[in-house]
Amino acid sequence: MTTESRKRLQINLNLLKLKLEYKANNTNDTNKANEKEKPK
Protein backbone atom coordinates (compact mmCIF):
# COMPACT_ATOMS: atom_id res chain seq x y z
CA MET A 1 0.00 0.00 0.00
CA THR A 2 1.44 3.36 -1.00
CA THR A 3 1.56 6.29 1.38
CA GLU A 4 -0.61 8.19 -1.11
CA SER A 5 -3.51 5.76 -0.89
CA ARG A 6 -3.06 5.53 2.87
CA LYS A 7 -3.36 9.30 3.11
CA ARG A 8 -6.50 9.23 1.00
CA LEU A 9 -8.05 6.55 3.20
CA GLN A 10 -7.27 8.58 6.31
CA ILE A 11 -8.90 11.66 4.81
CA ASN A 12 -12.01 9.67 3.87
CA LEU A 13 -12.23 8.28 7.39
CA ASN A 14 -11.95 11.74 8.89
CA LEU A 15 -14.68 13.02 6.59
CA LEU A 16 -16.96 10.15 7.56
CA LYS A 17 -16.37 10.83 11.25
CA LEU A 18 -17.16 14.50 10.74
CA LYS A 19 -20.37 13.68 8.89
CA LEU A 20 -21.48 11.33 11.66
CA GLU A 21 -20.70 13.87 14.36
CA TYR A 22 -22.56 16.54 12.40
CA LYS A 23 -25.58 14.26 12.04
CA ALA A 24 -25.53 13.43 15.75
CA ASN A 25 -25.33 17.11 16.69
CA ASN A 26 -28.19 18.01 14.38
CA THR A 27 -30.32 15.24 15.84
CA ASN A 28 -29.64 16.47 19.37
CA ASP A 29 -30.48 20.05 18.42
CA THR A 30 -33.69 18.93 16.77
CA ASN A 31 -34.70 16.92 19.83
CA LYS A 32 -33.98 19.87 22.11
CA ALA A 33 -36.00 22.18 19.88
CA ASN A 34 -38.91 19.74 19.84
CA GLU A 35 -38.85 19.46 23.63
CA LYS A 36 -39.03 23.25 23.91
CA GLU A 37 -42.00 23.36 21.53
CA LYS A 38 -43.93 20.78 23.56
CA PRO A 39 -46.26 22.30 26.11
CA LYS A 40 -45.49 20.89 29.56
N, C-alpha and C positions, 0 to 999 in steps of 0.2 A: 504494500500500500504506500503510495507516495504521500509526501507531506502535504502536497496540494489538495489531494482528495480528502485527507484527514482534516485539513483546515475547513474545507467546504462542509464536511459532515458536522464539525463542531459548530459552525455558524448556523446550520439548519437546526441543530438541536437547540441552540440558544433562542432562535426565532420561535420554535415550537413552545418552549418554556414560557417565553414572553406572551405568546398568544393565549396560553392556558391561564396564566396569571391574570391577564387582562379580562378574560372571560369570567374568571372567578370573581374578580373585583366588581365587574359590571353586575353580576348576579347578586352579590351582596348589596350593592347600592340599590338595585331594583327592589330587593326584599325590604330594605330599610324604608324606601319610599312608600312601598305598599303598606307597611305597618303604620306609617304616619297617616296615610289616607284613611285607614280603617277607623271608624268611630269606636271609642272604647265602650 
